[in-house]
Amino acid sequence: MTIQLQYMYSDVLIPTDGSEGIEGAITHGLALAERYDATVHALSVVDVGIIKELDTNVSLLKSVRESRTETANQATAAVQSRSSDYDVTVVEAVREGVPAHEIVSYADEHADLIAMGTHGRTGLGQYLLGSVTTSVVRTATVPVLTDRLTDPPRSSDYTDILVATDGTAGSAAAIEHAIALARRYEATLHTLYVVDTKLGQNLPVQNVLEQDGQRAVSAVTTAAESDGVSTTEQIVSGVPHEEIRSTIEECDVDLLVLGTHGRKGLDRLVLGSVAERLIRTVEIPVLTVRSTDAADAE
């Protein structure tokens, strides 16, 4: 696995519907943009599909559209107001359409990172990761930073970053971002490889997987330390999402970085259970990074 340390963020997109559930994502998006001297794009999408389903009365549709457009403008203005606490420039934008599609389309045009919440007005529930966030994470070609609303809010000053690797090329882009972030924040990078006990219970298979894991974490350590980043390594056996959550708690991790294309069922069409469970349940921001090979193939 060849690691090229090249990632910078110059434009951060923060999708907003003005709800309380995305407050954490706004904070992390603004703080990260300030750290990288990036421009922030505050985007709110008026879901015209929902509006058209309400009624066929033209005057009612116009009234609802105007009301929701005003709400969208207020949502982006709130991000602008919050930005006064940070040294960043905010560009406000309101679009009409299907929210997930418009967010991804806007990111393709203007951003190299999306920071969004997992709970908002657009159907994002406590137990099921919302369709908007799920769709964006699955389809965006740029990294997506998701954050759950917590009380108290999590710090946006990352001192410990965890990257989980499975040793495949699908992890390479995530590792590059993790190292670049650790360097920028002067954070410790914790590298974790989970020997998935579901892949094989017999000793020879476990030994092979452990050897793969050692090669994988060593490659990350070599690349990170050559870039001046402090590191730790850990290889454990168990259920991937459970072991990742345990490591987050043990190492007091502030940010989790995951690839979304690897041997653990993460593919182009269906967000795998590992990433989906973690985005839905961990109380720290999760940065998901798509494999560059997969993005190029589309």
N, C-alpha and C positions, 0 to 999 in steps of 0.2 A: 504494500500500500504506500503510494507516494503522497506525501502531504505538502501542499503548497500554502505557505502562510501569506495570505493576500487580502483577507476580508476587512473591508471598511464599510461603514454605513453612512451614506450621505443624505438619504431621504427616508424618513420613518413615517409610515402611514398609521394613523390611529382611527379606525372606524368607530363611530359613536352613535348611540341612539338617545343619549342624554340621561340614561337610567343609572341608578346607583351601582348596578352590577359591573359596570365597566370602569369605575373609578380607579381601581388598582392598575388596570391596563394603561390608563391615561398617565398615571404617575410614573410607571416603569417606562412607558414610551417617551415621555418628556425627559426623564432623567438620562435615559440611554442616548437620546438625541443630543442632549447637552454634552455628554461625555465624548461624543464623536463629532461635535460641532456640525450636526446634521440639521436639515430643514424638516419641520414637522408638517405633515399634511393631515388635517382633521376632516374626515369624510363622514357625511351622514346620508343614508340612502332612503328615499321615499319609496316604499314598496307599492308600486302602482298596481301590481297584481292583486293584492289584498283590497285595494281601493275599488277596483273594477268589479270585485265579487260582492261588494256591499249592496249595490242597488244599480238599477239602470237609469235612474233619474239623473239627468245631466246636471241640473243645478246642485243636487246633493253631492254628486261626484266632485264637482268643482269646489264645493265648500270643504269637503273632506280633504281633497288634495291641497288646498290652500292652508288648511289647519296643520296638516302633517308636514308641509314644507316649512311652515313657521316653526314647528317643533324641531325640525332638522336644523334650521338655521340657529336656533337657540342652543342646540347640542354642540355644534361646531364653535359657537361663540363661547361656550363654557370652557372648551379646551383652550381657546385663545386667552381667556381670562386666567386659567390655571397656569398658563405659560409665563405669567409675570414673575413667578417664583424661579424661573429657569432662564438661562441665557440662550434662548432659541428663537427662531423665526417660525411662525405658524401660518400656513396657507389653508384657508377654509374652502371646502367644496361641498356642494349638495348635488346629488344625482338622483334620477328616478330609474326604477327597474327592480330586478331581483337582487336583493342585498348581496348575497354571496358572489354572484356573477359580477356585479358592479365593483365590489371591493377588490376582487382579483384583477379585473380589467384595469382599474385605477392603479393598482400596484404595478402591473405590467408597464404602464405608461410613465409612472412617476416615482416609484419607491423601490428600495432594495431591502426593506424589512417592514413587516406588519406587526403591530402590537394591538391585541384585541382581548376583550373579556370573554368569559365563558358563560356569563349569566347576564341577560338583558331583556328587553321587551320582546325580542323577536323569537320567542318560543324556546328560550334556553332554560332547561329545567335542572333541578337539583340532582336527579338520578340519571338522566340521559343527556349526554353532551349535545348541545343544541345543533340544529341542522345547519345554521349559518356558519358557526365556527367549524364544525366538522367539514363542511364543504370547502371552506377556505383553506383549512389545513391540508385537505386532500389534493386540492387543485392549484394552489398558489405555487409559482415557480420561485418565489423569494421566501426566505425564512419567516416563520410565524411565531411570535412570542405571545403565548396565551397566559392569562393570569386570572385566578379566581378571587372573588371578594372575600377577604379575611378580616377578622377583628381580633387584635389590631392589625393594620395593614403590614405586609412584609416590607422589609427594607429594600430600597432600590440600589443600595450600595453593595455590590456583590463581592464578598471576600472569599467565598468557597463555591466553586462551580463543579458540577458533576457531569461527566460525559459517559454515557453507557455505549459500549461498542460491542458488536458481534463479530468483528474481524473481517467483515466483507467490504467490498468497494462501496456499498450503500452507506457505510458509516463514515466514509472519508470526508465528505463535505461537512458533516456535523462536527467532526473532530477539528477541522480547520477553523470553523467558527468558534468552537469552544476554546481553542488555544488563543485565537485572536482576542476574544473577550477577556480571557484570563490575563493576557498581557496588558490590555488596555486598563483593566480594573486593578491590576497588580494583585490578582487573586490566586489562591491555590487551586490547581486543577486536579480533581479526583477522577481517576479513570477506573471504570468498573466493567468487568466481563462476567456475565452470569452463565455458568454451565447449566443449560436448561435440562433439568432431570427428565422432562417429558421426551427429550430426543433420544434417550437411551439410558437404561438402568444398569447394563453390565459394565464391568470394570474396564475392559479394553476401550469401549466407546467413550467412557468418562475420561480416560487418560488422554485420548486423542483430542477431545474437546478442551481439556485443561491445557494441553500443549498449544492448541490454537489460541486459547485465551491468553497464554503467556506471551505469545508472539504479538498478539493484538495490543495488549496494554504496554508492552515494551516499545512498540513502534510509536505509540502516542507519547510515552515518557521521553523517548529520544528526541522527537520533534519539539515537544514543549520545552524541555530543558535547554535545547540548543537555542531557543528563542527567549531564554531567561525566565521561564515560568516555573514556579515551584509545583511539584507534583506528588501524588501518592498513587499507588496501584492496589487493586483488590480483585481477586478472582474467587468467586463463591459459587456454590451449587444450590439450585433451588428453582423456584418459579420466578421468571424474570421481573415482572412488575412488583412482586412482593419484596424481592431482594433489593431492587432499586429504591423502593420506599424506605426500607430499613436503613440503607446506606445514607439516604437523605437525612434521616433522623440522627444517625450515629455521627455523621460528619458535620451536622448543622449546615447543610447545603442551602445556598441562597438562590441558585439557578440550576435547572436541569436542562441538558442539551441532548437531543435525540435525533437520529436519522430516521426518515420515514420510508426507507427502502432497505430491507435486509432480510436475513434468513428467518426472521420471526414473524413472517406473515404480513409484512407491510408492503403493499404493492400499489399500483397506479389507481386501482378502482376502489379498494376497500382499505380504510385506515385500520391498521392492525390493532389487536386487542391490547398489546403492551402499551403503545403510545396513547391509545384512547382511554384506557383505564387511568393512566398517570395524569393526563391532562384533566380528566374529570375529578380526580380524587386528591392529588397532592396539593398542599397549601403553599407552594412556591411557584414562581413563573417557570414555564416550560417552553424552551425554544426548539421547535421542530424544523429540521432542515432536510429538504428533499435531495435525493441523489442527483448530482449534476448529469450523470449519464441518463437517468430516467427523464429529467426535464428536457434534455437535448433530443430525446427520442420522440417527444410529442410534437 
